[in-house]
Amino acid sequence: MTLARHMTRRGTLGLAISLAGLPAGHWLIRPTVAATSPIVRVWKDPGCACCNGWIAHMRQSGFSVTVHDTHDLDAVKQTRGVPEALQSCHTAVVGDYVIEGHVPASDIERLLVERPPAKGLAVPGMPQSAPGMDQPGVPYTVVLFGAADGDRPYAQH
């Protein structure tokens, strides 16, 4: 038996042991929401670096993203029905939902699974800990907006 073959078996055994301690959903082969979700269409200012950071976060999370640079974001936000109090630096659309600002990919995946009757999700302003801003330590809230019973917190980070 060669060392390479021995290491492969040992590596395989170690991986199996490691995976045995995880909940089944973490190691079973299953399609992700991101892999089967609609394309994320983003409208942003052409010079915004944090928007590019959020786009990179979405792509790293498995989403396909198309980008539309514009100098008239107010018109995009108004057309998409984003309340002024919830606005941020970019606006996106995923399927039937509007995504305003630096919403984490995991919250968008959850939204696409749960499908609540609402307009979308927003992270108002530009919290420093949000994806694309990447300066940990500042808590922020993701807001579900446009629901029949009003806007409400959807996630805390």
C-alpha positions as CSV (number, residue, x, y, z in Angstrom):
1,M,0.0,0.0,0.0
2,T,1.4,3.4,-0.9
3,L,1.5,6.4,1.4
4,A,-0.8,8.4,-1.0
5,R,-3.4,5.6,-1.0
6,H,-3.2,5.4,2.8
7,M,-3.6,9.2,3.2
8,T,-6.6,9.1,0.9
9,R,-8.3,6.5,3.0
10,R,-7.4,8.3,6.2
11,G,-8.6,11.6,4.8
12,T,-11.9,9.9,3.7
13,L,-12.3,8.3,7.1
14,G,-11.6,11.6,8.9
15,L,-14.1,13.4,6.7
16,A,-16.8,10.8,7.3
17,I,-16.2,11.1,11.1
18,S,-16.3,14.9,10.9
19,L,-19.5,14.8,8.9
20,A,-21.2,12.3,11.2
21,G,-21.4,15.0,13.9
22,L,-23.2,17.5,11.8
23,P,-26.9,17.8,11.3
24,A,-27.9,15.9,8.1
25,G,-28.8,19.1,6.2
26,H,-25.2,20.3,6.4
27,W,-23.6,17.4,4.6
28,L,-26.3,15.8,2.4
29,I,-26.0,16.7,-1.2
30,R,-28.9,19.0,-1.9
31,P,-29.5,21.9,-4.2
32,T,-29.2,25.3,-2.5
33,V,-31.8,28.0,-2.7
34,A,-29.2,30.3,-4.3
35,A,-28.5,27.7,-7.0
36,T,-32.2,27.5,-8.0
37,S,-33.2,31.1,-7.3
38,P,-34.0,33.8,-9.8
39,I,-31.2,36.2,-10.9
40,V,-30.5,39.1,-8.6
41,R,-30.8,42.4,-10.6
42,V,-29.0,45.2,-8.9
43,W,-29.2,49.0,-9.5
44,K,-26.4,51.0,-8.0
45,D,-24.2,54.1,-8.5
46,P,-21.3,53.3,-10.8
47,G,-18.7,54.4,-8.3
48,C,-20.1,52.7,-5.1
49,A,-17.4,50.3,-3.7
50,C,-19.7,49.0,-0.9
51,C,-22.3,48.0,-3.5
52,N,-19.6,46.1,-5.3
53,G,-18.8,44.4,-2.0
54,W,-22.4,43.3,-1.5
55,I,-22.5,42.0,-5.1
56,A,-19.4,40.0,-4.5
57,H,-21.0,38.6,-1.3
58,M,-24.1,37.5,-3.3
59,R,-22.0,35.8,-5.9
60,Q,-19.9,34.1,-3.3
61,S,-23.2,32.8,-1.8
62,G,-24.1,31.2,-5.1
63,F,-26.4,33.8,-6.6
64,S,-26.2,35.0,-10.2
65,V,-26.2,38.8,-10.3
66,T,-26.7,41.3,-13.1
67,V,-25.7,44.9,-12.4
68,H,-27.3,48.1,-13.7
69,D,-25.2,51.2,-13.1
70,T,-27.4,54.4,-12.8
71,H,-27.1,57.9,-11.5
72,D,-30.9,58.0,-10.8
73,L,-31.4,55.6,-7.9
74,D,-34.2,57.7,-6.6
75,A,-36.3,56.7,-9.6
76,V,-35.5,53.0,-9.2
77,K,-36.4,53.1,-5.5
78,Q,-39.7,55.0,-6.2
79,T,-40.6,52.6,-9.0
80,R,-39.9,49.6,-6.8
81,G,-41.9,51.1,-3.8
82,V,-39.0,51.3,-1.3
83,P,-40.1,53.6,1.6
84,E,-37.8,56.5,2.1
85,A,-37.1,55.5,5.8
86,L,-35.8,52.1,4.6
87,Q,-33.6,53.3,1.7
88,S,-29.9,52.4,1.3
89,C,-27.2,52.7,-1.4
90,H,-28.5,50.1,-3.9
91,T,-31.7,48.4,-4.8
92,A,-32.1,44.8,-6.1
93,V,-34.9,42.6,-7.3
94,V,-35.0,38.8,-6.8
95,G,-38.1,37.2,-8.3
96,D,-41.0,39.2,-7.0
97,Y,-39.1,40.7,-4.1
98,V,-37.3,44.0,-3.7
99,I,-34.0,43.9,-1.8
100,E,-32.9,47.3,-0.5
101,G,-29.3,47.7,0.7
102,H,-26.9,45.3,2.3
103,V,-29.2,42.3,3.1
104,P,-27.3,39.1,3.8
105,A,-27.6,36.3,1.3
106,S,-28.8,34.0,4.0
107,D,-31.8,36.2,4.7
108,I,-32.6,36.4,0.9
109,E,-32.4,32.6,0.8
110,R,-34.8,32.4,3.7
111,L,-37.2,34.9,2.0
112,L,-37.3,32.8,-1.1
113,V,-38.1,29.6,0.9
114,E,-40.7,31.2,3.2
115,R,-42.3,33.4,0.5
116,P,-44.1,35.9,2.9
117,P,-46.6,38.2,1.3
118,A,-44.5,41.4,1.3
119,K,-42.7,43.7,-1.0
120,G,-39.2,42.7,0.2
121,L,-36.3,43.1,2.6
122,A,-34.3,46.2,3.5
123,V,-31.3,47.1,5.6
124,P,-31.8,50.8,6.0
125,G,-28.7,53.0,5.8
126,M,-25.3,51.4,5.5
127,P,-24.6,49.5,8.7
128,Q,-20.9,48.8,9.1
129,S,-21.3,45.1,9.9
130,A,-23.5,44.3,6.9
131,P,-22.2,42.3,3.8
132,G,-20.2,44.6,1.6
133,M,-19.3,46.9,4.5
134,D,-17.5,44.1,6.4
135,Q,-16.6,45.9,9.6
136,P,-17.9,43.6,12.3
137,G,-19.3,44.6,15.6
138,V,-22.2,46.9,14.8
139,P,-25.6,45.1,15.2
140,Y,-28.3,45.8,12.5
141,T,-31.8,44.8,11.6
142,V,-33.1,43.4,8.3
143,V,-36.7,44.7,7.8
144,L,-39.5,42.9,6.0
145,F,-41.5,45.7,4.3
146,G,-44.7,46.0,2.4
147,A,-46.6,43.3,4.3
148,A,-50.3,43.7,4.9
149,D,-49.6,43.9,8.7
150,G,-46.9,46.5,8.2
151,D,-43.1,46.6,8.2
152,R,-41.4,44.4,10.9
153,P,-38.0,43.0,11.8
154,Y,-37.1,39.9,9.8
155,A,-33.6,39.2,11.1
156,Q,-31.1,40.6,13.6
157,H,-27.3,40.5,12.9
